[in-house]
Amino acid sequence: MKPKEELLQRLHECPLVAIIRGVTPDEVEAIGEAMYQAGIRIIEVPLNSPQPLDSIGRLAKCLGDRALIGAGTVLDPADVSRIRDVGGGLIVSPSTDTEVIAATAQAGMVSAPGFFTPSEAFQALKAGATALKLFPAEAVTPAFVKAQRAVLPKDVPLLVVGGVKPDTMQAWLDAGADGFGLGSGLYKPGQTPGDVAAQARAYVQGLG
């Protein structure tokens, strides 16, 4: 399956991306399974988490045939191949780094870089981005997405990241967003799989 096809399939199943910053390898499988059972089908482990490649590898082994697994906060193009080698299929960045985007596309992986302006969005797409991550969304309103959607290609998934709550998602979807990246509202270090499952269910239910 091509990267974009896989991303679209997983977003169709559930348009939520779990960002499990701070997760440790010894707990990642239980946390990941709890999210999967709640309905989430895309999970990223930020590289500033403890032993992130170990966690990504464990998640890929336990969920890789059922979910899209990858890394977040990817800032170095050299990390792309390392993530691929442990089974990751998704590269997410906070910025529009064309070298990271190009390396991801060349590796046959899903690229979801951060952007804030139309210039950054088109720069990312030119470099090979699969999707666009609007970050930080706390700084804007859904009207901002609607305005950007007027010029962005309709077939490019747009994910909203930052400050998203279960009861605020519909307004973003109505404005043209295709999904959401969920961080501390979904997972904080030290929370149990039961905590995470309850929070994940609240977001899934917030989709209507």
LINSULSUL-V41809 format. One record per helix or strand. SS is the DSSP state (helix for helix, strand for strand). FROM is the first residue (numbers start at 0). TO is the last residue. If there is no record, write none. Layout:
# LINSULSUL-V41809
SS_FROM_TO / SS_FROM_TO
This chain:
# LINSULSUL-V41809
helix_2_12 / strand_15_18 / helix_24_37 / strand_41_45 / helix_51_62 / strand_67_71 / helix_77_84 / strand_89_91 / helix_97_105 / strand_109_114 / helix_117_126 / strand_130_133 / helix_136_138 / helix_141_148 / strand_156_160 / helix_168_174 / strand_178_181 / helix_192_205
